[in-house]
Amino acid sequence: MRLLIKGGRLIDPLNHIDLIQDLLVEDGKIRSRGYQLDDSGCEIIDASGKIVCPGFIDIHVHLREPGFEYKEDIASGTRAAACGGFTTICCMPNTEPVIDNEAVVGFVKEKARKVGVVKVLPVGSISKKQAGLELSEIAELAAAGCVAISDDGKPVMKANIMRNALDYAKMFGLPVLSHCEDLNLVNGGLMNEGYYSTIYGLRGIPTAAEEVMLARDIILARLTGGHLHICHASTAGSMMLVRQAKAEGLKVSCEVTPHHLTLSDEIIDGYDADTKVNPPLRSEEHLLALREALLDGTVDCIATDHAPHHFEAKDCEYELAAWGISGLETAVAVIMDKLVRPGLLDIKDMVRLFTTGPAWVMGLDKGSLGEGKPADITIIDPEMVKTVDPRTFKSKGKNTPFKGMELQGWPCMTLVNGVLVAQNGEIVLDI
């Protein structure tokens, strides 16, 4: 099969490419790029006015399967990813049973092979059953195909467990993805501690709840030499700590989410449980600090922390509602509209944060339009305007604080191994 993507703006940060060129795909791989390539025998995609990128990667996704298929499953989650412009996703281990052994890893990989429409890479748990008491068999998880370990959804409260995790993971070249949250400081909080928590009458969560554990984990990364990756960093203090760790030469990386980059705690005034996320939406000063960290290289990638829930878990009192946002289908459009279009973030930096950045964090040979590479491609229409309507989501989770927002700049095509999987928010190739 030959496919020619014609006239698009090719942005490939790894190869320092930003040109209007054609891209030839053959047998699922990128064959060549250039001007006015021969299109004989090719299926043609006219990408004029579009942005053609390496396939976007999301390293922080909760697919919920096995165990919580009523919230999401591998079939629905990968379709949501494809419609959101992602060709590769890494799924978190807080399932039931937990992804803490070879059997569950094998189940996820086989299910993804059978029903998934994008590439799924499992993340194993740091501790058995995510109980935080005993390390999982990390060698077994690595051999089974896990690309990282994490207890995300829960913090590792015991410092000795985190130290040992960093030590053992280093032997297998795996990053340790840390959910930084001191539960003693959270103390039943529901939103960011500050002006608006006082005004809205909700118990606050101090920024120190994140920063205290993040500082601890950086110290342990220094001690062990392991690769520490900070999940969903949300505070100015966290950015300062990561910045200092990088300046010291430690192998520390971090991600931020689209919602922490674009929404502040002020929007909780309506007590809409779709704004309840962990870590909580922070104040404007923290939002601005995260944006600054995007530009100076402190932040390595943008990740969605896609956390779908069933309707009843969000249609209730704020205190009782589940934590999380369904983010796969809106992430790219949110960043395009709120950061790129106003000139706060260069489009090339955005592509880097969705491609080479996450690929480096996870040690993946992905994020490139180089010749011979798998033709995982994301095409963005910077002029497309749509209103976020969760009823159209392919995800089972309709929980989004962006509902009703008009956004400009959406993924319009997603190709996996040279095959068009999703187009304009709909699945083209189904299994």
N, C-alpha and C positions, 0 to 999 in steps of 0.2 A: 504494500500500500504506500502510495506517494501522496503527500499533502504539502501544499505550498501556502504559507501564510504571507500575504502580499501587502507591502506598503505600510506596515505598522512601525511604530517607534519602539525599537528593541532596546530594553534597559536590562543590562546584565552586569551588576556591580562586581562580580567576581572577576570578570574578564574586561572590566573598564569599558563597556560598550554602552553608548547612548546614541543610536543612529536610526534613521529611517531606512530600513532594509527589508528584503524578503528573507524568509526562513523556510528551508526545505526539510521536511520530515519524511523519513523512509524507514519502513519496518520498525516503527516504534521508537526510532532514535533520530536525533538531530543530525542531518547529513551535511548541510552547509548553510551559509548565509551570504547575502550579497545583493547586488542590484540587478533587477530585471532577469532573475533566474529563469531558466527554461521550465515552462509549466506543462510541457507535453506529458500526458498520462497522469496528471496530478488532479486531485480534488483541490479546489481553490477556496481559501478563506480570505475575504477582503478585509484587511485590518486597517484600512486608511482611517486616520484620526483616532486610532486605538493605541493602547500601550501594551506591548507584548513582553512578558516577563518570564523568568523561570517560575516553575510551579511554586505557589506559596506553601509554607510549612507552618503548622501550628503545633507547638510542642507541649501544649497544656489543654487537653480535652478530656472530659468525663463522658465516656460512652455508656456507662452504667451497666453494661452486660459483661458477665453474667450477674443475675440476681435482682436487678432493678429495671427490668425491661419495660415496665409501665412508665418509667421516666424517659428512657431512651434505649435504643439497641444499636447494634453495629450497623444494621441496614439503614435505619433512619439517620443515625449520626453521620455516616459517611456521605449520604445524600445531602445533608445539610452542609457538610464541608465542601462538597463539589459545587453547590450553588453559591457558596461564599467565596469561591476562588481558591480553595486549598486542595492540593494534590497529595499531600502527606500530612498525617496527624499522628501525634503520640498520645496514647490513652493512659489515663491515670489508674492506679491499682485499687481504688476504694470501691471494689465490687463485692459481691457475695456469692461464692467465696472470693477472698482477696487474691489478687495476682501475686502470690508469694511462693509459688512452686511451678515446676515444669508443666504439670498437667493443665493448670489454668492458662498459662502462657500459650500452650499448644492449642487450647480451645479458642482463645481470642484470635490467634493467627489463622487457624483453619476457618473459623466463622467469617473473618474478614476476607479471606480468599474466596469463599463461596458467595457471600452476599454483599460485600463491600464494593464501592465504586471508586474509592481512592485508596491510597496505601496507608496501612495502619501499623504502627510500631508500638509494641507494648512497653510500658514502664512497670517494673516490678516494685514490690514494697520494700521499704527499709527493714521493717520489723514484721515478724510473723503475726498474721491477722491484724496488722496495723495496731497492735496493742502497745507498742513502744517498750516492750520488756526484753525481747530477744531478737537478735538479727535473723532475717530471712537467710536462706541458703543462697548467698549472692553468686557464688560460682555456678550454681545450678541455673539461676535466673539468667546470667550472662550467656551460658551455653545454650539456653533455650531461645535466645533471641531478644532479650530485653535490652533497650538502648540506654537505660538509666534506672536509678532506683529513687523512690520517693514514698513518703507516707502522706502525701498531699491530701488535704481534707482534715488531717490531724497533724498537730505539731509533734516533733520528737522531744518530749519534755526532759528526758534523761540525757545529760551531756555525754556520759560514757557510751551510750548507744550511738549517738551521732559521731563521736570520735571514731568508734570502731567501724561505722559505716563508711566514713571517709577513707579510712585506712584500707579496708577490704575492697571497696569499689575502685580505688586507685590501681589495684593489681590487675583489674580487668578493663581499665580505661573507661569506666563508666562515671558520668557526672552524678552527684547526689543533689536531688532537687528538694530544697528545703521550704517547708511551709512555716514561716517564722511567726509564731504566735505564742506568747506566754499566757497560758490560760488563767493563771493567778491574777494577772493584770487585767485580763478581759473581764473577769468577774461578773458575768451575766450581761455585759453591755450589748447594745443593739445597733449603735451607730457611732460615728466618730465623736469623740469627746471634744466639746468646744461650745462655741456660741449657739449653734443650731440645736445641739442636743439639749441645751438648757431651755431654749425657746420652745422646742417641740415636746419637752417633757419625757425624753427617752434616755435611759441609762447609757452613758458614753463609754467608748473604748479608747483609751489613750494611745497616742502614737507609740509610746514606749512599749506597748505590748508587742509590737512588731520589732522595734529597734533593739530591745534588750536581747531577744533571741538571735537576731541577725548579727549583733556584735559577738555573741557567744560563738556562733557558727563560723564567723570569720577567724576568730582566735583558734578554733579547732582546725580550720583549713590551713592556717599557718603552721600549726603543730604537725599535721599529717602530710601536707603537700597534696592533699586530694583536691578534686575539682568540685567546688561548691557553687551551685546555681540557686539563686534566690527566686522563688516563685512570686508572682503578683506583688512586687514591691510597690508600696503606695505612699511613702512619706518622704519629706525632704531630708530627714535624718537618715533614712535608709540610703538615699542617694549619696549623701556625704560619706557614709561608712563604706559603701561599695567603691566609690571614687578613690578613697584612701587605700583600700585593699588593692585595687588595680595599680595605683601608683607605687605600691610596695612590691609589686610583681607577683602577688598571689594569684592562683588560678580561681578567681571568683567572677561569676557572671550573673546577670539578672535580666528579668523580663518585666514588662509592664503591660497592663491590659488597656484596650480601647476605652472602657468605661472609666477607669481611673485617670485617663488622660483628658477626658472630655466632660465629665460630670462631677459636680461638687455636692457636698452634703446638704446644700440649701434645697435641693429638689425633693427632699424627703418630707416636705411640708404637707403633702397630701396623704402621707402614710401608705403610699402604694408599695406593697411588699415586693414588687419587681425591682425596687431600688435597694433591697436588702441583700448585701453581698459581703463576703468575707475574703480579704479585709474590707472594712467599710469604705464607702465613698468619703473622701477627705475634704478638707476646706480648700479654698481657692489657692492659698499659698503653697500647699502641697502639690496641687494639680500643676501649677506653674513650675515648680521645682522638677517634677517628672518630665515636663516638656523640655526644660533646659537640659536635663540629663540625656534626652534623646539626641540632642545636637552635639554634645561634647563627648559622646562615645561611652558614657557610663552605662547606658542601657544597651544590651546586646540584641534584644529582639522584642517584638510585640507578640503576645500570646493571648488567646481569648479567655482562658479559664472557663470554657464552655461548660456550664453546669445546669442542664435542663431538669425541670421538675414537673410533676403532674399538676393539673389545675388546682386541686384542693390544697396543695402544699403552699400555694401563694394566695389563694382566695380566702384569707383569714386575717386575724389580728396580726399586727406587725410583730409582736413579741413571739407569736407562735409560728410564724412563717419560716419556711426553709431559706437557707442562704444560697444565693447563686443567680447568675444571669445566663440566658441562652444566647451565646455570642457568635457562633460560627457564621451565620448568614448576614450579619450586619457589620462585622469587624472592619472589613476593607472599606466599605462605604462610609462608615463613621470617620475613619482616619482621613480618607480622601476629602470629605466634606468639611470636617471641623479643623483639620490641620494643614493638609496640602493646599486646598483651594484658597484659604486665606493667606497662604505664603508663610505659615509657621513651620512647615516641614517641607523640604525639597522632595520631589517625587522619587528621585534616585535614592535618597535616604530611606524613604518609605519602603521601596522595593528591597533594599538591603535588610531592613528590619524584619521583613517577612520571608527572606530567602537565605542569603549567606549567613546572617546572624544566627538564626535558629539552627541551621546546618552545622555551624561551628560549635555551638553549645553542645549538641548531641553527637558530634563526631560523625556526621553523615556526609557521604559523597553526593551531595545534592545542591541545588540552588544555582545552576549554571545553564546557559544556553550553548555551551561549548560543543564542538563537533564530536559525535560519538556518544554523547550523553543521552539518557532516556528523555524522550520528548514529553516531559511533564511541564506544561505551559499554562500560565494564567494570562488572560487577555482582559484588559480593563477599558471600559468606555468612560472617559472622563466627563462626557457631556450627558450621560444618562441620568435622569432624575426620577426617583421613585419615592413613594411614601412607605415607611416601614409598616407592614401589616403582618403581625405574627400569625394570622389565620392562614397565610400562604406558606409558612415555614415548612420545610421538609422535616425538621426536627420535631419530635414529640413535645419538646419544651417550648412553650409560647411565652415564657417569662422574660420580657425585655423592657427596660426603661426607655428604650428608643422608640417604642410604638407611637405611631402617629407623626413621627418626624419626617420631614421631606429632606432627602439627602441626595447630593449630586456626586457621581463618580462610583460606578458599580462594576464588579466583575461581570463580563458579558459572556465569556467562554472559559471553560476549564477542560484541558486535555490531559489525559493520563496515558503514558506510553503511546502518544501520538493519536489517541482516540478521543473524539469529542464526547465528553461525559455530561456536561451541563452547559446550558445556554440561556442567558437572560432569566436566571432564577428557576429554570425548569430542568429536570433530568432528561437528557436526550438518549443516553445509553443506559438501559436498565437491565437488571439480571433476573 
